[in-house]
Amino acid sequence: MAEQPPDQGRRKVTVPSIAAMKASGELIGMITAYDAVFAALVDQAGVDMILVGDTVGVVVQGRPTTVGVSLDEMIYHVRMVRRAHPKALVVGDLPFGAYQVSVEQAVDNAVSLLKAGAESVKLEGGTAIADRIAAMTRFDIPVVGHIGLTPQSYHRMGGHKVQGRTSGTDAGQREGLIEDAFAVEQAGAFALVIEGVPRDLAAEITRKLSIPTIGIGAGPDCDGQVLVLHDVLGLSDLPLKFVKHYVDLGAQTVAATRQYLAEVKDGTWPDDTHSYH
Ligand code: KIV
């Protein structure tokens, strides 16, 4: 796809404008995108934030979890998304292994994502990574936190499991998650993704924080919502409670390809009108 000139009609979404949405009460709409084509389309729809998420590893690369995604892959996808010149704020995900080793490593890799075109970075964790968030924000790297069901913690959690429940076999960590949320805010993050927690816990965190919360599988009381694009479009088939397929592009892709194939096989494609003379 050719590089698109910037759309003059809509104002660029910035870090301060996202932060201001909590005060004004306007709900934040965020969605993932991993390439220029879909970034341009979701931007045309008017989303506030585009997350170049490490879910690319699952919904595009076919991996079972996000754990194997590399920083180089994230840089590649951030570059593609920025080529769409979105008005939406671009958030680049730091993948597993890109910030765990040291504060220096975390800042260095966040700088690489910003140089690739991200306007902010996201990383998973609370108190354990607050020093990374503090160092990044000190050096003007805007940070989105991510707590709750953090997919990079797949092996510790024993799967993608709802966190912070008060009963059942996976109960616990409620107070720990509230501490994590405060730690992320105090370290300087400008927004916080809360994933896979009970609705009342997300609501409590949202009430207590001054930065906006963006929920996924966290109920309707957050300051915004994020979903994975391939889930919204019906291009994934994970049976997740918090996923809604707004269209079934999976079925439509199969149907269109079947029709094309049938026309190739019976010799009706291409016809004369689609031929050069
Ligand atoms: O990588 C991603 O897409 C995410 C969302 C699920 C929030 O982190």
Boltz pocket constraint, residues with backbone or C-beta under 6 A from the ligand:
constraints:
  - pocket:
      binder: B
      contacts: [[A, 32], [A, 51], [A, 52], [A, 53], [A, 54], [A, 55], [A, 56], [A, 93], [A, 146], [A, 193], [A, 195], [A, 216], [A, 226], [A, 228]]
      max_distance: 6.0
